[in-house]
Amino acid sequence: MHSETHSEKLKHIILNAHLLAAQAGYRTAGINGYIYHLLRTLPEADPTLRYTVLAGSQGQPPEHDRMIARRTRYSTESPLRRILWEQLVQPFALRQTQPDLLHALAFVSPVFNRTPSVVTVYDLSFIHYPALLTRPRRLYLQLFTRRSCQHARRVIAISRSTARDLEITFGIAPDKIDVAVPGVGEQFKPLPRTEIETFRQREGLPARFLLFLGTLEPRKNLPVLLRAYAQLPAADRAAVHLVLAGGRGWMCDEIFSTIETHHLSETVHLPGYVSAEDLPLWYNAAEVFVYPSVFEGFGLPVVEAAACGTPVIVSDVSSLPEAAGEAGLRLPPQDVSAWAEALARVIHDPVWRSEASEQGRLHAARFTWAETAAQTVASYRRAMK
């Protein structure tokens, strides 16, 4: 009994991190970023837990003396390989190690699994916006996420909005769902004016502009934003441009046709994909951040912009009111005239911009990865009771 090692006394949790990409790192965004930052901060959240991280050959999990990585010999970057690993190989790994808990970090746990589990769900876009995903990935998530949530001891949602969605769409009991919202990286902060000006000149950006940042796709609702911008007087548009930054997604033709129809090409800029390194500079350079999206798991760009001291205008649906807090303007996503009025107001009201900037920074300061880890560990404790 006395020979029992310290690590054996610790509760052992296995984490499936096969969605972790090769380039995962400090500035990573999306689900990949959530997983990376959570793994980085989990060990500090509770010294009585130890972890084994299961990853593909491409994954680079952070390292810690209570967190060991076990990589498969082959890459699981392709969805089909990852699915096969998740359902056929993972159960053997669990049987071998017999952990106290399995945390499925992305939607699905294996069907043949006797280990108590926790599953994280980011959003249910694969149900509400099925065309966003390839058919195999969509079918897999539609078939297995509900089942994984029903069989799990706890379900972690990344926003209260996703928690409600799980309750309504899958019938998961609200008292079984925990919320662990994402944190905001330390690089998102107000930057020196000289640095912003150098960046503005490098990118050829106008002195004043409104910024949207995200994939150009239907659920981002950009035609409404463009029609609202078109309603502004020509002098306002000439003074304050609109930048739609991000890669082209599916069905983005309406965005370009709206720009053409309303003759906006002089003052609307489409710089394409923006690197993670430059994100804080884009947010800092913008006068206001606009996010008219109709559906988000959380809407992290809104909090990142606020952390940089940039005022935000968002849709009042899905998780966006949580992301913006009381600091941002919240508008009905389809009300073009409400958006036009809001744009006119923010362009002409420096007092509002200054107050919203200050409030936004205070609001964004509450979103830390240490807090995400603490909320996750609390969920583990409930699951292991």
Number of C-alpha atoms within 10 A of each C-alpha: 4 4 5 8 9 8 12 9 11 15 16 21 21 25 23 24 25 29 23 25 23 15 12 21 17 16 16 18 17 13 15 20 19 23 24 25 27 22 22 20 19 25 21 15 17 13 11 14 20 22 23 19 20 21 25 26 17 20 24 19 27 18 13 16 8 17 22 16 20 16 18 16 10 12 17 23 17 9 14 13 13 18 19 13 18 19 16 14 14 18 18 13 14 18 12 9 12 15 18 18 23 26 25 24 24 19 23 27 27 22 14 11 16 13 18 16 26 30 26 25 23 21 22 21 16 18 14 11 13 15 13 17 14 11 12 12 15 17 15 15 21 17 12 16 21 18 17 22 26 17 17 21 20 25 29 27 25 21 26 19 22 23 25 18 18 22 16 12 12 15 13 19 14 13 9 18 24 23 20 23 26 26 22 22 18 13 16 20 22 19 16 10 11 9 12 19 16 12 17 17 11 9 11 9 17 18 14 16 23 22 23 27 23 19 18 24 20 19 15 22 19 25 20 21 26 22 19 20 28 19 18 15 10 13 8 15 20 15 13 19 22 27 23 22 19 18 15 15 13 12 12 16 13 13 19 15 12 19 18 11 11 13 12 20 14 11 18 19 17 16 12 16 15 14 9 12 12 10 18 20 24 23 30 26 26 27 23 26 25 28 23 25 24 20 22 21 22 25 23 21 22 29 29 27 33 33 31 25 29 28 30 29 23 24 26 18 18 21 23 28 21 18 26 27 17 13 22 26 19 22 18 14 22 16 13 20 15 15 28 19 14 17 22 18 13 19 19 11 10 12 10 14 21 14 13 22 24 18 19 27 22 15 19 25 16 13 20 18 23 18 19 22 25 20 18 22 18 14 21 23 12 13 19 14 6
